[in-house]
Amino acid sequence: MSQGDVINIIKEGVTTALLLAAPFLAVTMVIGLFVAIIQAATQIQEQSIAFICKIVAVGLLMILLGSWLMTTIVDYTTRVFQTINSSL
C-alpha cells in the first residue's frame, strides 16, 4: 500500500465524516437559533427547551436518514477494504 493510497483513504474518511455530520449540525444550528429568537422575544430563559428540541430533532433525523447514513458508511468501508485488498 503506497502513501497515496493511505492519503486517499484518510481524505475519503474525513469527507465521509463531514458529509454524515452536516445534516445534524445544520438542523441543530437552525433549531438553536430559532429557539434563541423565541426565548429572547418572550423573555423565557429556560435552557432545557432548546436542548429538548434539539434531541427530538436529531432523533427524527436519525430515523429519516438512517438508511442513507448506513449506506454511506458501508460504501466507504467497502472501498477501504477493496483498496487494501488490491494493494496486497
C-alpha positions as CSV (number, residue, x, y, z in Angstrom):
1,M,0.0,0.0,0.0
2,S,1.5,3.3,-1.1
3,Q,1.4,6.6,0.7
4,G,-1.1,7.9,-2.0
5,D,-3.5,5.1,-1.1
6,V,-3.3,5.9,2.6
7,I,-3.8,9.6,1.9
8,N,-6.8,8.9,-0.3
9,I,-8.3,6.7,2.4
10,I,-7.9,9.3,5.0
11,K,-9.2,12.0,2.7
12,E,-12.3,10.0,1.9
13,G,-12.8,9.2,5.6
14,V,-12.7,12.9,6.6
15,T,-15.0,13.8,3.7
16,T,-17.4,11.0,4.6
17,A,-17.5,12.1,8.2
18,L,-18.2,15.7,7.3
19,L,-20.9,14.5,4.9
20,L,-22.6,12.4,7.6
21,A,-22.4,15.1,10.3
22,A,-23.5,18.0,8.1
23,P,-27.3,17.4,8.3
24,F,-27.2,17.0,12.1
25,L,-25.1,20.1,12.6
26,A,-27.3,22.2,10.3
27,V,-30.6,21.1,11.9
28,T,-29.3,21.7,15.4
29,M,-27.9,25.1,14.5
30,V,-31.2,26.2,12.9
31,I,-33.3,24.9,15.8
32,G,-30.9,26.5,18.3
33,L,-31.2,29.9,16.5
34,F,-35.0,29.6,16.3
35,V,-35.4,28.7,19.9
36,A,-33.0,31.5,20.9
37,I,-35.0,34.1,19.0
38,I,-38.3,32.8,20.5
39,Q,-36.7,32.9,24.0
40,A,-35.4,36.4,23.5
41,A,-38.8,37.6,22.3
42,T,-40.7,36.0,25.1
43,Q,-38.0,36.5,27.8
44,I,-38.2,32.9,28.8
45,Q,-34.7,31.8,29.8
46,E,-35.2,28.1,30.3
47,Q,-32.2,26.3,28.8
48,S,-33.8,22.9,28.7
49,I,-36.2,24.0,26.0
50,A,-33.5,24.3,23.3
51,F,-31.9,21.0,24.5
52,I,-35.1,19.0,24.3
53,C,-35.9,20.4,20.8
54,K,-32.5,19.5,19.5
55,I,-32.7,16.0,20.9
56,V,-36.1,15.4,19.3
57,A,-34.9,16.8,16.0
58,V,-31.8,14.7,16.0
59,G,-33.8,11.6,16.8
60,L,-36.2,12.3,14.0
61,L,-33.4,13.0,11.6
62,M,-31.7,9.7,12.5
63,I,-34.9,7.9,11.7
64,L,-35.3,9.7,8.4
65,L,-31.7,9.5,7.3
66,G,-30.8,6.2,8.8
67,S,-30.7,4.1,5.6
68,W,-28.7,6.8,3.8
69,L,-26.2,7.1,6.7
70,M,-25.8,3.3,6.8
71,T,-25.4,3.0,3.0
72,T,-22.7,5.8,3.0
73,I,-20.7,4.1,5.8
74,V,-20.9,0.7,4.2
75,D,-19.9,2.1,0.8
76,Y,-16.9,3.8,2.4
77,T,-15.9,0.7,4.3
78,T,-16.2,-1.4,1.2
79,R,-14.0,1.0,-0.8
80,V,-11.3,0.9,2.0
81,F,-11.2,-2.9,2.1
82,Q,-11.1,-3.1,-1.7
83,T,-8.2,-0.6,-1.7
84,I,-6.3,-2.6,0.9
85,N,-7.0,-5.9,-0.9
86,S,-5.9,-4.6,-4.3
87,S,-2.6,-3.3,-2.9
88,L,-1.6,-6.6,-1.3
